[in-house]
Amino acid sequence: MPSIELISSSKDNYIIKGDLTFGTINKQTMKVLNFQPSASIINVDFQQLGEIDSAGLALLIEWIKFSRAYQIELRFEHIPAQLSALAKLSDISEIDLFTLKNK
C-alpha cells in the first residue's frame, strides 16, 4: 500500500513525501497543517510527491478553504505537472486553486 509522509521541515513549512491518493489520505492528513491564527504563511513543498489523484486534489482544496478561513497565506512549491493536469481536468484553473508562487 502506498504511503504519505508529511514532514515538518521547520515551523509552518511542510514537505509531502509519497502519494496523495484515496489509499493514503485519512482524517489525520486533513489536520496535519497548523491552521492557527498565529501562522501567517504556511509553505507546502511537493518536490517529493509521488502520485496524486482526485482525493489528493480534494484534500488540497480543503486546505485552501481552511487557510482562507484562518486568513493564512498557503503557498505550494514545486507543483508537479500531474497536479496541474488533474486540476485542469477537474475544470479548476491553477489561478483559482493555487494562490501561490510556484518556486
C-alpha positions in Angstrom: 0.0 0.0 0.0 1.4 3.4 -0.9 2.0 5.8 1.9 2.2 9.5 2.6 4.5 11.3 5.0 4.1 15.0 5.8 7.4 16.2 7.2 7.6 19.5 9.1 10.9 20.9 7.9 10.5 23.9 10.1 7.7 25.9 11.7 4.9 26.3 9.1 7.0 24.5 6.4 6.0 21.1 5.2 7.3 18.6 2.7 4.9 16.0 1.2 6.7 12.7 0.6 4.9 9.9 -1.1 1.4 9.7 -2.6 -1.7 11.8 -2.1 -4.3 9.3 -3.1 -7.5 7.8 -1.8 -5.5 5.0 -0.2 -3.2 7.3 1.7 -5.4 10.1 2.9 -7.2 9.9 6.2 -8.8 12.2 8.8 -5.4 12.9 10.3 -4.0 14.1 7.0 -6.6 16.8 6.9 -5.5 18.1 10.2 -1.7 17.9 9.7 -1.2 21.6 8.7 -1.1 24.0 11.6 -4.0 26.4 10.7 -3.6 28.5 13.8 -4.2 32.3 13.9 -0.5 32.8 14.9 0.6 31.5 11.5 0.7 34.0 8.7 2.1 31.8 5.9 2.2 28.0 5.5 4.5 26.5 2.8 3.9 23.1 1.4 6.6 21.6 -0.9 5.6 18.9 -3.4 9.0 18.1 -4.7 8.9 14.6 -3.2 5.3 14.0 -4.1 4.7 10.7 -5.9 1.2 10.1 -7.3 -1.9 12.3 -6.8 -5.5 11.5 -7.6 -8.8 13.3 -7.1 -8.7 12.6 -3.4 -5.4 14.4 -3.2 -6.8 17.3 -5.1 -9.9 17.4 -2.8 -7.5 17.5 0.2 -5.6 20.5 -1.3 -8.9 22.3 -1.9 -9.9 21.7 1.7 -6.5 23.0 2.9 -7.1 26.1 0.8 -10.5 26.6 2.3 -9.1 26.3 5.9 -6.3 28.7 5.1 -8.7 31.3 3.8 -11.0 30.9 6.8 -8.0 31.5 9.1 -6.6 34.2 6.8 -3.3 32.4 6.3 -1.4 32.5 3.1 -0.9 29.0 1.8 2.0 28.5 -0.6 2.6 25.4 -2.7 6.1 24.9 -4.1 7.3 22.6 -6.8 3.8 21.8 -8.2 4.1 18.7 -10.3 2.7 18.6 -13.8 0.4 15.7 -12.8 -1.3 18.0 -10.2 -1.7 20.8 -12.7 -3.2 18.4 -15.2 -5.6 17.0 -12.6 -6.7 20.5 -11.7 -7.3 21.3 -15.4 -9.2 18.1 -15.9 -11.4 19.0 -12.9 -12.1 22.4 -14.5 -10.2 24.1 -11.8 -7.7 26.7 -13.0 -4.4 27.0 -11.3 -5.1 30.6 -10.5 -8.3 29.6 -8.7 -6.7 26.7 -6.9 -3.3 27.9 -6.2 -3.0 31.4 -4.9 0.7 30.9 -4.5 4.1 31.1 -6.1 5.5 28.0 -7.9 9.1 28.0 -6.9 
